[in-house]
């Protein structure tokens, strides 16, 4: 009987070790997926990350021209120009918007254009019809380069030097 109890005890410990290995591998996989304890820099930072950690935002080369004005190139307000002053610009149909869009496809508070360092970012504020940067629909805040069209409904805007 001694040999049998020794074998059962060894099997129990082996099973216990396998269970702990499985627990540690699940925790390690969850940690990798959730990126706990480290900053993984994948793609462009979100607007919240850009505000909280300005070092995540790549600064443009000093030789690049900086945006000085916002120009409406298409839509009911074509030809309208706004000087960029370093404060966020609210875009939408609401009267409190910085640039009030006369566009049936724009939401009241449609999008926000905001500065971060020397760059400008655009983020959709949960609009119904979406905001497009260079033909791609926004899913998070993205940097806007000079001359790249931003479409909100029938209105197209661009940053100019």
GUZA-802103 format. One record per atom (N, C-alpha, C): residue number from 1; x negated, y negated, z; atom name. Coordinates in steps of 0.2 Angstrom, whole numbers, plus 2048, in hexadecimal, padded with zeros to 3 digits. Example, Ala and Ser with C-alpha at 12.3 -4.5 7.8 and 13.67 -1.06 7.14 Angstrom:
REM GUZA-802103
- 1, 7BE, 81C, 827, N
- 1, 7C2, 816, 827, CA
- 1, 7BE, 810, 827, C
- 2, 7C0, 80B, 823, N
- 2, 7BC, 805, 824, CA
- 2, 7C0, 800, 827, C
***
This chain:
REM GUZA-802103
- 1, 7FC, 806, 800, N
- 1, 800, 800, 800, CA
- 1, 7FC, 7FA, 800, C
- 2, 7F6, 7FA, 802, N
- 2, 7F1, 7F4, 803, CA
- 2, 7F0, 7F2, 7FC, C
- 3, 7EE, 7F6, 7F7, N
- 3, 7ED, 7F4, 7F0, CA
- 3, 7F3, 7F1, 7ED, C
- 4, 7F9, 7F3, 7EE, N
- 4, 7FF, 7F0, 7EB, CA
- 4, 800, 7E9, 7EE, C
- 5, 7FF, 7E8, 7F4, N
- 5, 801, 7E2, 7F7, CA
- 5, 7FB, 7DD, 7F5, C
- 6, 7F5, 7DF, 7F4, N
- 6, 7F0, 7DB, 7F2, CA
- 6, 7F1, 7D9, 7EA, C
- 7, 7F4, 7DD, 7E6, N
- 7, 7F5, 7DC, 7DF, CA
- 7, 7FB, 7D7, 7DF, C
- 8, 800, 7D8, 7E3, N
- 8, 806, 7D3, 7E3, CA
- 8, 804, 7CC, 7E5, C
- 9, 7FF, 7CC, 7EA, N
- 9, 7FD, 7C5, 7ED, CA
- 9, 7F9, 7C2, 7E7, C
- 10, 7F5, 7C5, 7E4, N
- 10, 7F1, 7C2, 7DE, CA
- 10, 7F5, 7C0, 7D9, C
- 11, 7FA, 7C4, 7D7, N
- 11, 7FF, 7C2, 7D2, CA
- 11, 803, 7BC, 7D4, C
- 12, 805, 7BB, 7DA, N
- 12, 809, 7B5, 7DD, CA
- 12, 804, 7AF, 7DC, C
- 13, 7FE, 7B0, 7DE, N
- 13, 7F9, 7AA, 7DE, CA
- 13, 7F8, 7A8, 7D7, C
- 14, 7F7, 7AD, 7D2, N
- 14, 7F7, 7AC, 7CB, CA
- 14, 7FD, 7A8, 7C8, C
- 15, 803, 7AA, 7CA, N
- 15, 809, 7A7, 7C8, CA
- 15, 809, 7A0, 7CB, C
- 16, 807, 79F, 7D1, N
- 16, 807, 798, 7D4, CA
- 16, 802, 793, 7D0, C
- 17, 7FC, 796, 7CF, N
- 17, 7F7, 792, 7CB, CA
- 17, 7FA, 790, 7C4, C
- 18, 7FD, 795, 7C1, N
- 18, 800, 793, 7BA, CA
- 18, 806, 78E, 7BB, C
- 19, 80A, 78E, 7C0, N
- 19, 80F, 789, 7C1, CA
- 19, 80C, 782, 7C2, C
- 20, 807, 782, 7C6, N
- 20, 804, 77B, 7C7, CA
- 20, 800, 779, 7C1, C
- 21, 7FD, 77D, 7BD, N
- 21, 7FA, 77B, 7B6, CA
- 21, 800, 778, 7B2, C
- 22, 806, 77B, 7B2, N
- 22, 80B, 779, 7AE, CA
- 22, 80E, 772, 7B0, C
- 23, 80E, 771, 7B7, N
- 23, 810, 76B, 7BA, CA
- 23, 80C, 765, 7B8, C
- 24, 805, 767, 7B8, N
- 24, 800, 761, 7B7, CA
- 24, 800, 760, 7AF, C
- 25, 801, 765, 7AB, N
- 25, 801, 763, 7A4, CA
- 25, 808, 75F, 7A2, C
- 26, 80D, 760, 7A5, N
- 26, 813, 75C, 7A4, CA
- 26, 812, 755, 7A6, C
- 27, 80F, 754, 7AC, N
- 27, 80E, 74E, 7AF, CA
- 27, 809, 74A, 7AA, C
- 28, 804, 74D, 7A8, N
- 28, 7FF, 74A, 7A3, CA
- 28, 802, 748, 79C, C
- 29, 807, 74C, 79A, N
- 29, 80A, 74B, 794, CA
- 29, 80F, 745, 795, C
- 30, 812, 745, 79A, N
- 30, 817, 73F, 79C, CA
- 30, 813, 738, 79D, C
- 31, 80D, 739, 7A0, N
- 31, 809, 733, 7A1, CA
- 31, 806, 731, 79A, C
- 32, 804, 735, 796, N
- 32, 802, 733, 78F, CA
- 32, 808, 72F, 78B, C
- 33, 80E, 732, 78C, N
- 33, 814, 730, 788, CA
- 33, 816, 729, 78B, C
- 34, 815, 728, 791, N
- 34, 817, 722, 795, CA
- 34, 812, 71D, 795, C
- 35, 80C, 71F, 794, N
- 35, 806, 71A, 794, CA
- 35, 805, 717, 79B, C
- 36, 805, 71B, 7A0, N
- 36, 805, 719, 7A7, CA
- 36, 7FD, 718, 7A8, C
- 37, 7FC, 712, 7AB, N
- 37, 7F6, 711, 7AE, CA
- 37, 7F1, 70E, 7A9, C
- 38, 7F3, 70D, 7A3, N
- 38, 7EE, 70A, 79E, CA
- 38, 7F2, 706, 799, C
- 39, 7EF, 702, 795, N
- 39, 7F2, 6FE, 790, CA
- 39, 7F0, 701, 789, C
- 40, 7F5, 704, 786, N
- 40, 7F4, 706, 77F, CA
- 40, 7F5, 701, 77A, C
- 41, 7F0, 6FE, 776, N
- 41, 7F2, 6F9, 771, CA
- 41, 7F3, 6FC, 76B, C
- 42, 7FA, 6FD, 769, N
- 42, 7FC, 700, 763, CA
- 42, 800, 6FB, 760, C
- 43, 7FE, 6F9, 75A, N
- 43, 802, 6F4, 756, CA
- 43, 802, 6ED, 759, C
- 44, 807, 6E9, 757, N
- 44, 807, 6E2, 75A, CA
- 44, 80B, 6E3, 761, C
- 45, 809, 6DE, 765, N
- 45, 80C, 6DE, 76C, CA
- 45, 813, 6DB, 76B, C
- 46, 817, 6DD, 770, N
- 46, 81E, 6DB, 770, CA
- 46, 81E, 6D4, 773, C
- 47, 823, 6D0, 772, N
- 47, 823, 6C9, 775, CA
- 47, 822, 6C9, 77C, C
- 48, 825, 6CD, 780, N
- 48, 824, 6CD, 787, CA
- 48, 81C, 6CF, 789, C
- 49, 819, 6D4, 785, N
- 49, 812, 6D5, 786, CA
- 49, 80E, 6CF, 784, C
- 50, 810, 6CC, 77F, N
- 50, 80C, 6C6, 77C, CA
- 50, 80C, 6C0, 782, C
- 51, 812, 6BF, 785, N
- 51, 812, 6BA, 78A, CA
- 51, 80F, 6BC, 790, C
- 52, 80F, 6C2, 792, N
- 52, 80C, 6C4, 799, CA
- 52, 804, 6C5, 798, C
- 53, 802, 6C7, 792, N
- 53, 7FB, 6C9, 791, CA
- 53, 7F9, 6C6, 78A, C
- 54, 7F7, 6BF, 78A, N
- 54, 7F5, 6BC, 784, CA
- 54, 7EF, 6BF, 781, C
- 55, 7EB, 6C3, 785, N
- 55, 7E5, 6C6, 782, CA
- 55, 7E7, 6CB, 77D, C
- 56, 7ED, 6CE, 77D, N
- 56, 7EF, 6D3, 778, CA
- 56, 7F0, 6D0, 771, C
- 57, 7F1, 6C9, 771, N
- 57, 7F3, 6C6, 76B, CA
- 57, 7EC, 6C5, 767, C
- 58, 7EB, 6C7, 761, N
- 58, 7E5, 6C6, 75D, CA
- 58, 7E6, 6BE, 75B, C
- 59, 7E1, 6BB, 75C, N
- 59, 7E0, 6B4, 75A, CA
- 59, 7DE, 6B4, 753, C
- 60, 7E1, 6AF, 74F, N
- 60, 7DE, 6AF, 748, CA
- 60, 7D7, 6AC, 747, C
- 61, 7D4, 6AD, 742, N
- 61, 7CD, 6AA, 741, CA
- 61, 7CE, 6A3, 741, C
- 62, 7C9, 69F, 744, N
- 62, 7C9, 698, 744, CA
- 62, 7CA, 695, 73D, C
- 63, 7C8, 698, 738, N
- 63, 7C8, 695, 731, CA
- 63, 7CF, 694, 72F, C
- 64, 7D4, 698, 732, N
- 64, 7DB, 699, 72F, CA
- 64, 7DE, 692, 731, C
- 65, 7E3, 690, 72C, N
- 65, 7E7, 68A, 72E, CA
- 65, 7EC, 68C, 733, C
- 66, 7EE, 687, 737, N
- 66, 7F3, 688, 73C, CA
- 66, 7FA, 686, 739, C
- 67, 7FF, 689, 73B, N
- 67, 806, 687, 739, CA
- 67, 808, 680, 73C, C
- 68, 80A, 67B, 739, N
- 68, 80C, 675, 73B, CA
- 68, 813, 673, 73A, C
- 69, 817, 677, 735, N
- 69, 81E, 675, 734, CA
- 69, 821, 67C, 732, C
- 70, 828, 67C, 733, N
- 70, 82C, 681, 731, CA
- 70, 831, 67E, 72C, C
- 71, 831, 682, 726, N
- 71, 834, 67F, 720, CA
- 71, 83A, 684, 71E, C
- 72, 840, 682, 71D, N
- 72, 845, 686, 71B, CA
- 72, 845, 686, 713, C
- 73, 843, 68C, 710, N
- 73, 842, 68D, 709, CA
- 73, 848, 68F, 705, C
- 74, 84D, 693, 708, N
- 74, 853, 695, 705, CA
- 74, 859, 694, 70A, C
- 75, 85F, 694, 707, N
- 75, 865, 693, 70B, CA
- 75, 868, 68C, 70B, C
- 76, 86D, 68B, 70F, N
- 76, 871, 685, 70F, CA
- 76, 86C, 67F, 712, C
- 77, 867, 681, 716, N
- 77, 863, 67B, 718, CA
- 77, 85C, 67B, 714, C
- 78, 85C, 67D, 70E, N
- 78, 856, 67D, 70A, CA
- 78, 853, 676, 70A, C
- 79, 84C, 676, 70B, N
- 79, 849, 66F, 70B, CA
- 79, 848, 66C, 712, C
- 80, 84B, 66F, 717, N
- 80, 84B, 66C, 71E, CA
- 80, 844, 66E, 721, C
- 81, 841, 66A, 724, N
- 81, 83A, 66B, 727, CA
- 81, 83A, 669, 72F, C
- 82, 837, 66D, 733, N
- 82, 837, 66C, 73A, CA
- 82, 82F, 66C, 73C, C
- 83, 82D, 666, 73F, N
- 83, 826, 666, 742, CA
- 83, 826, 66B, 748, C
- 84, 820, 66F, 748, N
- 84, 81F, 674, 74D, CA
- 84, 81B, 670, 753, C
- 85, 81E, 670, 759, N
- 85, 81B, 66D, 75E, CA
- 85, 819, 671, 764, C
- 86, 819, 678, 763, N
- 86, 816, 67C, 768, CA
- 86, 81B, 67E, 76D, C
- 87, 822, 67D, 76C, N
- 87, 827, 67F, 770, CA
- 87, 82B, 684, 76C, C
- 88, 82E, 689, 76F, N
- 88, 832, 68E, 76B, CA
- 88, 838, 68B, 767, C
- 89, 83A, 68E, 762, N
- 89, 83F, 68C, 75D, CA
- 89, 844, 691, 75D, C
- 90, 84A, 68F, 75F, N
- 90, 850, 693, 75F, CA
- 90, 854, 693, 758, C
- 91, 855, 698, 755, N
- 91, 858, 698, 74E, CA
- 91, 85F, 69B, 74F, C
- 92, 864, 698, 74C, N
- 92, 86B, 69B, 74C, CA
- 92, 870, 696, 74B, C
- 93, 876, 698, 74B, N
- 93, 87C, 694, 74A, CA
- 93, 87E, 690, 750, C
- 94, 87C, 692, 756, N
- 94, 87E, 68E, 75C, CA
- 94, 87C, 687, 75C, C
- 95, 87F, 682, 75F, N
- 95, 87E, 67B, 75F, CA
- 95, 877, 67A, 763, C
- 96, 876, 67E, 768, N
- 96, 870, 67D, 76C, CA
- 96, 869, 67F, 768, C
- 97, 86A, 683, 762, N
- 97, 864, 685, 75F, CA
- 97, 860, 67F, 75C, C
- 98, 859, 680, 75C, N
- 98, 855, 67B, 759, CA
- 98, 856, 67A, 752, C
- 99, 857, 67F, 74E, N
- 99, 859, 67F, 747, CA
- 99, 860, 682, 746, C
- 100, 865, 67E, 746, N
- 100, 86C, 681, 745, CA
- 100, 86D, 683, 73E, C
- 101, 86E, 68A, 73D, N
- 101, 86F, 68D, 737, CA
- 101, 876, 68C, 734, C
- 102, 877, 68A, 72F, N
- 102, 87E, 68A, 72C, CA
- 102, 87F, 690, 727, C
- 103, 87F, 696, 72B, N
- 103, 87E, 69C, 727, CA
- 103, 883, 6A1, 72B, C
- 104, 888, 6A3, 727, N
- 104, 88D, 6A8, 72A, CA
- 104, 88A, 6AF, 72C, C
- 105, 884, 6B0, 72A, N
- 105, 880, 6B7, 72B, CA
- 105, 87C, 6B6, 731, C
- 106, 87B, 6B0, 734, N
- 106, 877, 6AF, 73A, CA
- 106, 87B, 6AF, 740, C
- 107, 878, 6B1, 746, N
- 107, 87C, 6B2, 74C, CA
- 107, 87B, 6AB, 750, C
- 108, 87E, 6AA, 755, N
- 108, 87E, 6A4, 759, CA
- 108, 877, 6A3, 75B, C
- 109, 874, 6A8, 75F, N
- 109, 86D, 6A7, 761, CA
- 109, 86A, 6AD, 75D, C
- 110, 867, 6AC, 757, N
- 110, 865, 6B1, 752, CA
- 110, 85E, 6B3, 754, C
- 111, 859, 6AF, 754, N
- 111, 852, 6B0, 754, CA
- 111, 84E, 6AB, 758, C
- 112, 848, 6AC, 75A, N
- 112, 844, 6A7, 75D, CA
- 112, 83D, 6A8, 75A, C
- 113, 83B, 6A2, 759, N
- 113, 834, 6A1, 756, CA
- 113, 830, 69E, 75C, C
- 114, 82B, 6A1, 75E, N
- 114, 827, 69E, 764, CA
- 114, 81F, 69F, 763, C
- 115, 81C, 69A, 766, N
- 115, 814, 69A, 765, CA
- 115, 811, 69E, 76B, C
- 116, 80C, 6A1, 769, N
- 116, 808, 6A5, 76E, CA
- 116, 800, 6A4, 76C, C
- 117, 7FD, 69F, 76F, N
- 117, 7F6, 69D, 76D, CA
- 117, 7F7, 699, 767, C
- 118, 7F3, 69B, 762, N
- 118, 7F4, 697, 75B, CA
- 118, 7F8, 69A, 756, C
- 119, 7FC, 6A0, 758, N
- 119, 800, 6A3, 754, CA
- 119, 807, 6A2, 756, C
- 120, 80C, 6A4, 751, N
- 120, 813, 6A3, 752, CA
- 120, 816, 6AA, 751, C
- 121, 81A, 6AC, 755, N
- 121, 81E, 6B2, 755, CA
- 121, 825, 6B1, 754, C
- 122, 829, 6B6, 751, N
- 122, 830, 6B6, 750, CA
- 122, 833, 6BC, 753, C
- 123, 838, 6BB, 757, N
- 123, 83C, 6C1, 75A, CA
- 123, 843, 6C0, 758, C
- 124, 846, 6C6, 757, N
- 124, 84E, 6C6, 756, CA
- 124, 851, 6C6, 75D, C
- 125, 856, 6C2, 75E, N
- 125, 859, 6C2, 765, CA
- 125, 860, 6C6, 765, C
- 126, 860, 6CC, 762, N
- 126, 865, 6D0, 762, CA
- 126, 86B, 6CE, 75D, C
- 127, 869, 6CC, 757, N
- 127, 86E, 6C9, 752, CA
- 127, 871, 6CF, 74F, C
- 128, 877, 6CD, 74C, N
- 128, 87B, 6D2, 749, CA
- 128, 878, 6D5, 742, C
- 129, 875, 6D0, 73E, N
- 129, 873, 6D2, 737, CA
- 129, 86B, 6D2, 737, C
- 130, 868, 6D1, 73C, N
- 130, 860, 6D2, 73C, CA
- 130, 85C, 6CC, 73A, C
- 131, 856, 6CC, 73B, N
- 131, 851, 6C7, 739, CA
- 131, 84C, 6CB, 735, C
- 132, 84A, 6C9, 72F, N
- 132, 845, 6CC, 72B, CA
- 132, 83F, 6C8, 72A, C
- 133, 839, 6CB, 72B, N
- 133, 832, 6C8, 72B, CA
- 133, 82F, 6CB, 725, C
- 134, 82F, 6C7, 71F, N
- 134, 82C, 6CA, 719, CA
- 134, 82F, 6D0, 716, C
- 135, 836, 6D0, 717, N
- 135, 839, 6D6, 715, CA
- 135, 83A, 6DC, 71A, C
- 136, 837, 6DC, 71F, N
- 136, 838, 6E1, 724, CA
- 136, 83C, 6DE, 72A, C
- 137, 841, 6E2, 72C, N
- 137, 845, 6E0, 732, CA
- 137, 841, 6E1, 738, C
- 138, 842, 6DB, 73C, N
- 138, 83F, 6DB, 743, CA
- 138, 842, 6E0, 748, C
- 139, 83D, 6E4, 74B, N
- 139, 83F, 6E8, 751, CA
- 139, 83C, 6E5, 757, C
- 140, 837, 6E1, 757, N
- 140, 834, 6DE, 75C, CA
- 140, 831, 6D7, 75A, C
- 141, 82E, 6D3, 75E, N
- 141, 82B, 6CD, 75D, CA
- 141, 825, 6CF, 758, C
- 142, 824, 6CB, 753, N
- 142, 81E, 6CC, 74F, CA
- 142, 81B, 6C5, 74D, C
- 143, 815, 6C5, 74C, N
- 143, 812, 6BE, 74A, CA
- 143, 814, 6BC, 743, C
- 144, 815, 6B6, 741, N
- 144, 817, 6B3, 73B, CA
- 144, 811, 6B0, 738, C
- 145, 80F, 6B2, 732, N
- 145, 809, 6AF, 72F, CA
- 145, 80C, 6A9, 72A, C
- 146, 807, 6A5, 728, N
- 146, 809, 69F, 724, CA
- 146, 80C, 6A2, 71D, C
- 147, 811, 69F, 71B, N
- 147, 814, 6A1, 715, CA
- 147, 818, 6A7, 714, C
- 148, 818, 6AB, 71A, N
- 148, 81C, 6B1, 71A, CA
- 148, 824, 6B0, 71B, C
- 149, 828, 6B2, 717, N
- 149, 82F, 6B0, 718, CA
- 149, 833, 6B4, 71D, C
- 150, 837, 6B0, 721, N
- 150, 83B, 6B3, 726, CA
- 150, 842, 6B1, 724, C
- 151, 846, 6B7, 723, N
- 151, 84D, 6B7, 721, CA
- 151, 851, 6B8, 727, C
- 152, 856, 6B3, 727, N
- 152, 85C, 6B4, 72C, CA
- 152, 862, 6B2, 728, C
- 153, 865, 6B8, 726, N
- 153, 86B, 6B7, 722, CA
- 153, 869, 6B5, 71B, C
- 154, 86C, 6AF, 719, N
- 154, 86A, 6AC, 712, CA
- 154, 865, 6A7, 713, C
- 155, 863, 6A6, 719, N
- 155, 85E, 6A0, 71A, CA
- 155, 857, 6A4, 71B, C
- 156, 852, 6A0, 717, N
- 156, 84B, 6A3, 717, CA
- 156, 847, 69D, 71A, C
- 157, 842, 69E, 71F, N
- 157, 83E, 699, 722, CA
- 157, 837, 69C, 721, C
- 158, 832, 697, 721, N
- 158, 82B, 699, 721, CA
- 158, 827, 694, 725, C
- 159, 821, 696, 728, N
- 159, 81D, 692, 72B, CA
- 159, 818, 68F, 726, C
- 160, 816, 688, 726, N
- 160, 812, 685, 722, CA
- 160, 80D, 681, 726, C
- 161, 807, 680, 723, N
- 161, 801, 67D, 726, CA
- 161, 803, 675, 726, C
***
